[in-house]
């Protein structure tokens, strides 16, 4: 639990502290009092648990517990903060925790004097003096307690006058010190001596002056308990540090202008708004506190609206601002009621027009005709009204015209009697708890039934049944299954199912018969093929062979009257298929396929002249520059064709160099043979001692990158079509020159080779397992003559 307490004296962040006289003046303006101690200093407890002390300081609570408000040498006033209904929005402060919102308010007031202990329950409207409930008004030895219907009025022997409002929960404590000398007060209401600087004094006499020590001040005046305080009401800033523009903007509205001369908005925002962060989230609580201070200056402000900070009143009452009367008109004082004016106005829930309070301590607003009687529970009763005064039994009372209450007997002649039409049914009187007249109902009584149970013969048993149309039981004799001979269930075939039926069996030592169970096997709703195979409706059976004939059996959805089973439809296919000399017959492995097929074991090839040749699997041949391969696959031997790829060839160059053009691969490709001289010119080169002989001059025009169309083969895998593959081809210089330095010939040779490579991937078809694989190889990006 944490507190908020601010005055210009306590604020440690004020740039220019006020003088004591200015401080006292500000506190007097806020608490609406004069400097004179004997003129009646007031301590005000707001609905949101903020306490404005006698000398103008203010502290705020945010946790339940009992707190000492005022402590005198022979008198103590303790206020108890407990949970309150959140529906009473201005009666409590909303506190948010892990379980949601809960309301807190001052529910009880405990006043202890030298002779009396008074406990006042505000919400329950009960007053207990010395542990016994009392009726108000109560007056003993300078102690006076009254419920005016609007508030509790109390006067204590120590000089404390208390006004505690029912509707808002605001409490005003006014201290009139004895005339023979000043007796300072202690507690949350402070030290009433006209000096704000020593107002917040601890029981040990230490004065709290820092904001950070306010928690110590509240704990010091809290009645010891085992409960731990878990909730805090954080201390904020003043308007010098914090932003009070929103607060001042609210109070600058036209509704609050009449109070500005009494309670300046800037001062109220600096002391109350900035010092309590609760108000920044609950603006209605802040405005209610401002208006409550204005009311102490007799400034009327009508600020609440049904859709803006409404005061929720109990049933039968309505909100009214600026109420000045101290007492309410009730059934007891209606004949001699006179309005009395209180010292200052307030906002309150009052009875609606045309109604008055039943009693001062009663929450009921009634019309005057209901003021005649009051029951034991304190509820108003009108003349002629009858009520039950007992919660469990029947004690009827009636309100008479003269206000007397008399007991009456219940009139039970008007209770209707039901018509009981069922056999064995009668009318029963049932007296429910809290009822005066018995309730008549229809109840079954089997003792008045006429039917009796008939005896059953041997082998039968007595069965008792009931009907919704009768209360009496119905008796009948049925066969006793325990008297039947034992019967074993037969074993049924696959095309049969077990049926349980009844057969008339003559029981031994019995004059009658009994239906005993028996078991038989009946034909099932299936097709029975050849007396062995069972098919369900819609199922088929294939590959039933008789020689070369294949039969398919289909079970229909209708019965055959001749067999008692479902009918079948049978179709046939002749599987006497003739295969070629290069094929073999293979039966079908699919149960849904009737006949087999012919599978190739070798390849047939038809030449241009029309003749046909057989090639074994794995053999290859060339025809018209096309290569053919007989490949073995899972479906048999197949022929794969691919084009023959020849390297580039220049006929003229071969002849010019004395060569002879020859063909190969059945004439598809040509080559040059019989060349006797070097096919290029060798230029003289001066050898050097360097191992990097790069001073020679090469004929780089002939070495180049060429494309070749070929079929790629890898084991039993090959490409489905010819692939363009790049290679290096061409002429490069070579020579043998005599070197006089070494007295020998020096040999020089360059080769046409790749100068850069790239990796390519080709998809190959594998005939062994009929799959495809990716085959990667390297090919040149460029070619040149390089030293070997």
Buried (B, 14 or more C-beta within 10 A) or exposed (E): BBBBBBBBBBBEEBEEEBEEEEBBBBBBBBBBBEEEBEEBBBBBBBBBBBBBBBBBBBBBBBBBBBBBBBBBEEBBBBBBBBEBEBEBBBBBBBBEEEEEEBBBBBBBBBBBBEEBEBBBEBBEBEBBBEEEEBEBEBEBEEBBBBBBBBBBBBBBBBBBBBBBBBBBBBBBBBBBBEEEEEBBBBBBBBBBBBBBBBBBBBEEEEEBEEBEBBBBBBBBBBEEEEEEBEBEBEBBBBBEEBEBEEBBEBBEEEBBEEBBEBBBBEBBBBBBBBBBBBBBEBBBBBBBBBBBBBBBBEBBBEBBEEEEBEBBBEEBBEBBBBBBBBBBBBBBBEEEBEEEEBBBBBBBBBBEEEBBBBBBBBBBBBEEEBBBBBBEEEBBBEBEBEBBBEEEEBBBBBBEEEEEBEEEEBEEEEEEEEEBEBBBBEEBEEEEEEBBBBEBEBBBEEEEBEEEEEEBEEBBEEEEEEEEEBBBBEBEBEBBEEBBEEEEEEEBEEBBBEEEEEEEBEBEEEEEEBBBEBEBBEBBEBBBBEEEBBBEBEEBBBBBEEEEEBBBBBBBEEBEEEEEBBBBEEEEEEBEEEBEEBBEBEEBEEEEEBBBBBBBBBBBBEEEEEEEEBBEBEEEBEEEBEBBBBBBBEEBBBBBEBBBBBEEEEEEEBEEBEBEBEEEEEEBBBBBEEEEEEBBEBEEBEBEEEEEBEEBEBBBEBBBBBEBBBBBEEEBBBBEEBBEBBBBBBBBBBBEEEEEEEEEEBEBEBEBBBEEEEEEEBEBBBBEEEEEEEBEEEBBEEBBBBBE
